[in-house]
């Protein structure tokens, strides 16, 4: 069995976890760790892991898709797609996920995300770039995948900070979204939408608009291709399980505390 961890390189703030990853690959020839970086990695990453700095677009979904295109994984590879700010409390999560895959689940998340009703025909008046002004959510999807987005429907979701899937199933749903023309880096200067230099997208004060849309596009495909009954989680608690805590933008928050 081949296991591939793909970690989005951005915060680089959990060094103890990274050291544990290093021990993991040193002790297991079947496990590999690749850093798909949207920010220049720290020396520890450069010295101990395979990594590549990609164009900073589409946040973690872009980083995952860039890594998939680059790595050319075998279909039977078990993939873990992770944020780099996860707090790993118990490494048994690997065996738990493998067991769930063997039970027939297609997607495993960490803490259960909130369900949603997703409408691919909803219009974004101010797009991520002028090209997308007045575009629908569906218009952000890769051309070869747009046929899937044919109806408004309820979906269950996994947060993009932790996703476990077989590479064959990633390929079956057409990888991650959005299309490459939507790989637009956040704005970082004060403008008509944001009164300070905090990162944000057109038409909004922060990153939530497209930081939420792109994972929702992926979750829509997960539900469409595999069905909601094939999606599961390590916990029913948002962002937290007995195995992993998902920081929010690099931070442990009081709103969603770690158990």
C-alpha positions as a printed Julia matrix, in Angstrom:
259×3 Matrix{Float64}:
   0.0    0.0     0.0
   1.28   3.44   -0.96
   0.38   6.47    1.13
   0.96  10.04   -0.07
   0.59  13.06    2.17
   0.15  16.33    0.28
   0.55  19.31    2.59
  -0.27  22.89    1.65
   2.73  25.02    2.53
   1.63  28.37    3.94
   1.81  28.91    7.73
   4.74  26.61    8.68
   3.79  26.96   12.35
   3.57  23.35   13.61
   7.21  22.25   13.73
   6.57  19.37   16.14
   4.08  17.89   13.69
   6.56  18.25   10.83
   9.2   16.42   12.88
   6.73  13.59   13.41
   6.12  13.46    9.66
   9.87  13.13    9.16
   9.98  10.18   11.57
   7.02   8.65    9.76
   8.69   8.62    6.36
  12.04   7.54    7.82
  10.37   4.48    9.32
   8.01   3.6     6.45
   9.13   3.19    2.86
   5.52   3.11    1.69
   4.73   6.6     3.04
   5.71   9.8     1.23
   5.21  13.45    2.13
   5.1   16.22   -0.46
   4.75  19.91    0.3
   2.73  21.89   -2.24
   3.83  25.39   -1.28
   2.11  28.7    -1.94
   4.58  30.44    0.32
   8.36  30.06    0.56
   9.02  27.08    2.89
  11.09  27.22    6.04
  14.5   25.58    6.09
  13.25  22.5     7.95
  10.87  21.72    5.08
  13.53  22.32    2.45
  16.05  20.1     4.22
  13.77  17.16    5.03
  10.95  16.84    2.5
  10.13  16.85   -1.18
   8.5   20.17   -2.0
   7.72  22.57   -4.8
   6.68  26.22   -4.72
   3.72  26.69   -7.03
   1.9   29.78   -8.22
  -0.25  31.08   -5.35
  -3.76  30.66   -6.68
  -7.02  29.01   -5.56
  -5.76  28.54   -1.99
  -5.49  24.93   -0.78
  -7.62  23.51   -3.59
  -5.18  24.97   -6.08
  -2.24  23.59   -4.12
  -3.77  20.11   -4.08
  -4.52  20.13   -7.8
  -1.06  21.45   -8.63
   0.47  18.63   -6.58
  -1.68  15.97   -8.25
  -0.68  17.21  -11.7
   2.97  17.25  -10.65
   3.2   13.92   -8.8
   1.32  11.68  -11.28
   0.24   9.27   -8.53
  -0.69   5.65   -9.1
  -4.43   4.99   -8.84
  -4.09   2.79   -5.75
  -2.28   5.48   -3.72
  -4.07   6.58   -0.55
  -3.88  10.37   -0.43
  -4.06  12.65    2.59
  -4.59  16.31    1.68
  -3.67  18.5     4.65
  -3.24  22.07    5.79
   0.14  22.76    7.37
  -1.39  24.22   10.55
  -3.06  21.02   11.76
  -2.42  19.95   15.34
  -2.02  16.17   15.28
  -3.04  14.72   18.63
  -2.99  11.02   17.75
  -1.31   9.49   14.7
  -3.7    6.56   14.8
  -5.8    8.66   12.4
  -3.86   7.02    9.56
  -5.05   3.52   10.44
  -8.59   4.76   11.14
  -8.75   6.32    7.67
  -7.36   3.21    6.0
 -10.0    1.15    7.79
 -12.76   3.47    6.57
 -11.44   3.25    3.01
 -11.53  -0.55    3.29
 -15.13  -0.32    4.55
 -16.06   1.35    1.26
 -16.01   5.03    2.16
 -14.63   7.27   -0.59
 -13.89  10.47    1.33
 -12.86  10.94    4.96
 -12.75  14.33    6.65
 -11.66  15.21   10.16
 -14.27  17.29   12.02
 -17.66  17.26   10.36
 -18.4   20.39    8.34
 -21.83  22.0     8.1
 -24.16  20.66    5.43
 -25.29  23.04    2.72
 -27.55  23.43   -0.28
 -25.36  24.37   -3.21
 -26.66  26.22   -6.24
 -24.2   26.09   -9.17
 -26.25  28.75  -11.0
 -25.86  31.42   -8.34
 -24.28  34.55   -9.79
 -21.2   36.36   -8.48
 -21.79  39.99   -9.38
 -18.16  40.88   -8.61
 -15.94  38.01   -9.68
 -12.49  37.02   -8.53
 -11.29  38.9   -11.62
 -13.12  41.06  -14.16
 -13.37  37.99  -16.39
 -15.72  36.44  -13.83
 -17.93  39.47  -13.16
 -21.52  38.23  -13.45
 -20.38  34.6   -13.68
 -22.17  31.71  -12.02
 -20.49  29.39   -9.53
 -20.49  26.77  -12.3
 -18.4   29.08  -14.48
 -15.48  28.63  -12.05
 -15.43  24.88  -12.69
 -13.04  23.21  -15.13
 -14.69  22.87  -18.53
 -14.46  19.07  -18.48
 -16.29  18.92  -15.14
 -19.07  21.44  -15.73
 -21.53  18.77  -16.88
 -21.73  17.56  -13.26
 -23.08  20.91  -12.08
 -26.6   20.55  -13.43
 -28.83  21.2   -10.42
 -29.17  22.87   -7.05
 -28.83  20.16   -4.41
 -28.13  19.51   -0.73
 -24.56  18.43    0.0
 -22.53  17.22    2.95
 -19.06  18.69    3.19
 -15.54  17.96    4.34
 -13.25  20.83    5.2
 -10.27  21.12    2.84
  -7.88  21.18    5.8
  -8.08  17.36    5.97
  -9.25  15.02    3.22
  -8.37  11.36    2.72
  -9.15   9.71   -0.64
  -7.75   7.18   -3.08
  -5.94   8.78   -6.01
  -8.24   6.9    -8.39
 -11.26   8.58   -6.79
  -9.62  12.0    -6.96
  -9.18  11.4   -10.69
 -12.73  10.05  -11.04
 -14.21  13.31   -9.79
 -11.89  15.37  -12.0
  -9.48  16.57   -9.32
  -9.96  19.74   -7.32
 -11.5   23.02   -8.46
 -11.46  25.73   -9.79
 -10.3   26.11  -13.4
  -6.84  27.61  -13.88
  -8.14  31.01  -15.05
  -9.6   31.47  -11.55
  -6.17  31.07   -9.93
  -6.06  34.7    -8.85
  -3.93  35.6    -5.81
  -5.58  37.64   -3.06
  -5.28  41.42   -3.17
  -3.0   42.86   -0.5
  -3.51  46.61   -0.77
  -6.21  48.91    0.58
  -8.92  49.46   -2.01
 -12.64  50.09   -2.44
 -13.47  46.72   -0.85
 -11.02  46.6     2.06
  -9.97  49.54    4.22
  -6.58  48.07    5.12
  -3.86  45.89    3.61
  -5.31  42.58    4.81
  -5.46  39.89    2.09
  -8.83  39.87    0.35
 -10.56  39.19   -2.95
 -12.45  41.59   -5.19
 -15.8   42.55   -3.74
 -15.04  41.39   -0.2
 -13.09  42.37    2.91
 -11.43  38.98    3.4
 -10.68  35.55    1.98
 -13.89  33.77    2.89
 -15.73  34.28   -0.39
 -13.56  32.18   -2.68
 -11.84  30.38    0.19
 -15.28  28.84    0.77
 -16.49  28.61   -2.83
 -13.65  26.49   -4.2
 -13.94  23.76   -1.52
 -17.74  23.82   -1.98
 -17.27  23.11   -5.7
 -15.15  20.1    -4.76
 -17.69  18.89   -2.19
 -20.48  19.2    -4.75
 -18.57  16.82   -7.01
 -17.92  14.42   -4.12
 -21.66  14.23   -3.46
 -22.53  14.01   -7.15
 -20.03  11.31   -8.08
 -19.97   9.15   -4.95
 -23.12  10.02   -2.98
 -23.29  11.49    0.51
 -23.35   8.0     2.07
 -19.75   7.46    0.91
 -18.5   10.53    2.8
 -17.55  10.26    6.47
 -15.53  11.97    9.19
 -13.3   11.19   12.15
 -15.61  13.24   14.37
 -18.98  14.99   14.33
 -17.41  18.05   15.97
 -16.53  20.98   13.7
 -12.73  21.27   13.08
 -11.88  18.89   15.94
 -11.54  15.18   16.6
  -9.64  13.05   19.1
  -6.94  12.77   16.43
  -6.6   16.2    14.82
  -7.47  19.83   15.43
  -7.85  22.08   12.38
  -6.56  25.57   13.09
  -8.42  28.39   11.38
  -6.04  30.59    9.42
  -3.23  29.24   11.57
  -4.9   29.85   14.93
  -6.65  27.88   17.67
  -9.82  29.87   18.26
 -12.13  30.39   21.23
 -15.13  30.01   18.94
 -14.03  26.5    17.96
 -11.66  25.39   20.76
  -9.49  22.31   20.74
 -10.6   19.46   22.99
